[in-house]
Amino acid sequence: MKKYKFSGAIAAVAVAAVGWALPAAATTVLYRNDLSLGTDEMAAALSSLGGLTVTSTNGNLSTFTLSNYNLVVYFNQDTSMPAGDTAALDSYIAGGGRVIYDNFDQTAQQFPAGSGVTPAAPTSPASPSAASSTQV
């Protein structure tokens, strides 16, 4: 049985897509990831591009001047977002910064305002109706 790793392919496509939109002189990336289980496919994708200076952190953004980076990759995989990170990303995006963003809990107030993303409300699976069920 073959196992497929889509996460690496998705990470590479995300980086490549943003890379195409970056200015020619784009060389600095801030990569924030608070948890990696197994292989960190985004780190591998960033590394595979070459020519980038990647600063990695698993903490909050308060110690970084985001405008010093051409791209911020922000993955919040394990805990609630640190206080101030959403505001920092909002300011960065408003100033023309580019972000690849992922947040495991999809809390609406945590999405950066400039991202244009509005998470959908959680839905529960519909109960099977009598009309759609078949008895044997």
GUTI-285832 format. One line per 3 residues: number of its first residue (from 1); for each residue x, y, z of C-alpha. Coordinates in steps of 0.1 Angstrom, whole numbers, plus 5000, padded with zeros to 4 digits. Layout:
REM GUTI-285832
NUM) X,Y,Z  ...
END
This chain:
REM GUTI-285832
1) 5000,5000,5000  5014,5034,4990  5013,5063,5014
4) 5010,5098,5000  5022,5129,5018  5000,5157,5005
7) 5012,5181,5032  5046,5185,5017  5031,5191,4982
10) 5007,5216,4996  5035,5234,5015  5057,5235,4984
13) 5028,5249,4963  5020,5275,4989  5056,5286,4990
16) 5060,5286,4953  5027,5305,4948  5038,5332,4972
19) 5073,5331,4958  5060,5340,4924  5044,5371,4939
22) 5075,5382,4959  5097,5409,4946  5129,5397,4929
25) 5150,5409,4958  5129,5389,4983  5152,5369,5005
28) 5140,5371,5041  5114,5349,5056  5101,5347,5092
31) 5088,5311,5098  5067,5307,5130  5055,5272,5138
34) 5046,5263,5174  5045,5225,5168  5057,5200,5143
37) 5048,5164,5144  5071,5144,5122  5086,5161,5092
40) 5081,5198,5089  5071,5200,5053  5070,5238,5052
43) 5105,5241,5065  5116,5216,5038  5098,5236,5011
46) 5114,5269,5022  5148,5252,5023  5143,5237,4989
49) 5139,5272,4973  5174,5283,4981  5185,5319,4983
52) 5163,5326,5013  5174,5337,5047  5148,5319,5070
55) 5145,5329,5106  5125,5303,5126  5107,5306,5159
58) 5081,5288,5179  5072,5318,5201  5053,5350,5197
61) 5060,5378,5172  5067,5405,5198  5105,5402,5194
64) 5104,5406,5157  5101,5436,5134  5079,5420,5107
67) 5086,5448,5082  5122,5434,5080  5108,5403,5063
70) 5096,5398,5027  5073,5369,5038  5059,5357,5071
73) 5049,5321,5074  5027,5318,5105  5016,5283,5116
76) 4996,5281,5148  4993,5243,5153  4991,5236,5190
79) 4980,5264,5213  4960,5296,5213  4976,5324,5194
82) 4999,5345,5216  4985,5379,5226  4994,5405,5201
85) 5003,5382,5172  4970,5389,5153  4976,5427,5156
88) 5012,5423,5145  5000,5403,5114  4973,5429,5107
91) 4998,5457,5107  5022,5438,5085  4996,5429,5059
94) 4982,5465,5060  5018,5477,5052  5019,5454,5021
97) 5035,5423,5038  5028,5388,5025  5017,5360,5048
100) 5011,5323,5046  4988,5317,5075  4975,5286,5092
103) 4956,5284,5125  4943,5251,5138  4914,5264,5158
106) 4900,5288,5131  4889,5313,5157  4875,5342,5136
109) 4890,5370,5156  4924,5354,5152  4925,5356,5114
112) 4945,5387,5103  4921,5414,5091  4939,5419,5058
115) 4938,5382,5049  4902,5385,5035  4895,5352,5053
118) 4862,5346,5072  4860,5311,5086  4828,5293,5082
121) 4808,5284,5112  4814,5248,5123  4788,5224,5110
124) 4777,5190,5122  4770,5161,5100  4734,5159,5089
127) 4713,5131,5102  4703,5106,5076  4667,5112,5066
130) 4642,5085,5059  4640,5097,5023  4677,5091,5017
133) 4681,5058,5034  4675,5024,5019  4664,4994,5039
136) 4675,4960,5028
END
